[in-house]
Amino acid sequence: MPTLIIAEKPSVAQELAKYLGKAKREDGFLSVAQYQVTWCFGHLFSLAEPQHYDERFQKWRAADLPILPDKIAVVAKKDKGISKQLKIIASLLKTADEVIHAGDPDREGQLLVEWVIRHYRFRKPVKRLWLAAQDSHSIQKALANLKDNQHYQLLFAAAQTRAIADWLVGINLSRAFTLAAQQHDYQGVVSIGRVQTPTLALIVMRDQDISQFVSKTYYVPMLHVGVAAGSFWATWLAKPELRDKYPDGKITDIADAEQILNLPATGIISQVEAKKLKTAPPLPYRLSRLQKEANAKFGLQADDVLTICQALYEKHKLTSYPRTDCDYLPESQHAEAATILQALSQIYPALQPLLSLANTTLKSAAWNDKKISAHHAIIPVQGNGMNISQLNTKEQKVYDLIVRAYLAQFFAAYEYEKTEIVARFAEHDFKATGSVPLKEGWKALYPPSKTKTPIDDTPEDELQEQKLPPVQPQEVGHNLATEAKQKQTQAPKAYTDGTLISDMESVHRVISAKSKDVDNKWLKLLKENAGLGTEATRASIIQTLLDRGFIERKGKQILATDTGKDLIKALPKSVKSPILTAMMEQELSAIENDGLSPDDFLAKQQAQLRELVQLAANTPIILRACTPAKAITPKTYKAKKVIPQTAINTNANSATNCPKCQEPLVQRQRKSDGQTFLACSGFPKCRYIAKN
């Protein structure tokens, strides 16, 4: 009897079949040797909608909340293509002697294939294929290291429990707060999520910091010091007593700065310290760091970077699995370095001069088994004959970042000499710093970028370092010039994709800086659980907030809309604080790693939801209207596909409003022929369709 391989998607199935031999194409699967290789289309099953449990849940009513089914049902998605594929899989399972679970190597991949296997009650052996990359070498290695699927049951339990918890929060709190907002004439849907809502709160908080910021002028005492071998500018070292008058250390009275600069003509060099330092190569990328870097360098949005990385992994077979939260590599993989670099010489010929300088006997700090989580860092793989010239421009840019970060692991550390000079004039000390490169090391991989002009609020010791002349301790210094350098404090910058993802990942730092009364144990939890969302979900969370009309893009900036600001202002702290997420993540991790009971966890979640639903009923939610990029209807919660609207006029006399009920008209798309038409957004209550 054959072995059935169930892949997460058709492209993975095709690569597996191609490696196994000459495959015969069948209806919904591939036959090759003793294997039958079939596929899912991502999630074929989902958690049932509320109306599955009771038809009355079709409508949104406060009296029905919270909706807490005794057992959450997992049901097949209603789609002709999915129904057909499930019948094929069911038939194949009947004749299979063994199944190889080939879902993506992550929580969701484990869940979606496991749901299929469990639905059809397959009782024979199930092995797990953990495929970190899709080139032939990686497939060979993964097939040689199959594990019993039982080894991954805690991962499945955590994934399913997370899905149920998110369903309970989304269904109940979105309904509860939408109904509360409708009491104050709001017509849209108030979408609430355990990660989505705290993320919106971060953006609103940043926007408030910017709008409330008041810039102030301050002065930095500077001294131009002359010595025998040249001269340099030095910055005044503030004395502790300065804080008595200026708590933030910034001198706002020019008279005080000028008083400091009332200096004698000569002083002495009181201290000269030169240190030889090294900087290790940067680690390979995890997804969030790559998203941040690509956004800063190329202006790519987070979702774009994830899509590109998925294509490099899945379509082009040039990189390893992208949705990783790890910057490190398995020590055993170091032995493959020479082979990967040899492949890169064919994939990326323009890098050949740098590839020839790489020393694969070097082993950087990136090779560390103790730091490996479910997945290692994103790295190039041997590929299947693809060349970088076949990638589009954006793919080439992201691939270049990944390759250089990997290549850096085989270059020596960057070495430089850092010098600090302190000059004393009367009772005042002035410091200058400078550095001299000694050994280029890994920096040879990164062409010098245009020097950035520091913003005015940058501390003086972080300014561009100058080239210092040689000096000796106790050498006489001459007062060549003084300057009370005028500067301005700068407002925080609006979020971009990169900086928002960074703060989502390190939200404990944001909360610590803004809320002094937060218990350190919650900050520690947020840090340990990598903040808000996961590497795989952060980009989609941003997109969801955009689709709901709670945030908007202006160039590279991400800003909260009026609706988003109103929502965060109105919501109770327990709903918008990331602390709730931290608590949940801690227990989900305990399910995955320590075997915590999912039932105990969900019982706590349900108790919390009962309190929050009651809180919603007693909270005034007053929101200004918005035009979301994607509308969802409060009738069924799950959206019908709506083409994004360009503009909706809420004037009842406007031609864009329904002539029957005055609700806005929206563009919809017929499933039969794909044609668009204008229809009332109040459907099914109002069934008006415009004739033209």
Secondary structure, DSSP 8 states (H G I E B T S, - for coil): --EEEEESSHHHHHHHHHHHSS-EEETTEEEETTEEEEE--S-SEEE--GGGT-GGGGS--GGG-S---SS--EEE-S-HHHHHHHHHHHHHHHH-SEEEEE--SSHHHHHHHHHHHHHTT--S-EEE---S--SHHHHHHHHTT-EEGGGGHHHHHHHHHHHHHHHHHHHHHHHHHHHHHHTTT--S-----TTHHHHHHHHHHHHHHHHH----EEEEEEEEEEETTEEEEEEE---TTHHHH-TTS-B--HHHHHHHT---SEEEEEEEEEEEEEE-----B-HHHHHHHHHHHH---HHHHHHHHHIIIIIS--B--S------B-GGGGGGHHHHHHHHHHH-GGGHHHHTT--TT---TTB-GGG--SS--B-B---SS--GGGS-HHHHHHHHHHHHHHHGGGS--EEEEEEEEEEEETTEEEEEEEEEEEE-GGGGGS---------TTS-GGGS---------TT-EEEEEEEEEEEEE------B-HHHHHHHHHTHHHHHHHH-TTS-HHHHHHHHHTTSSS-TTTHHHHHHHHHHTTSEEEETTEEEE-HHHHHHHHHS-HHHH-HHHHHHHHHHHHHHHHH---HHHHHHHHHHHHHHHHHHHHTS---------SS---TTTSS---B---S-----TTSTTB-TTT--BEEEEE-TTT--EEEEETTTTT---B---
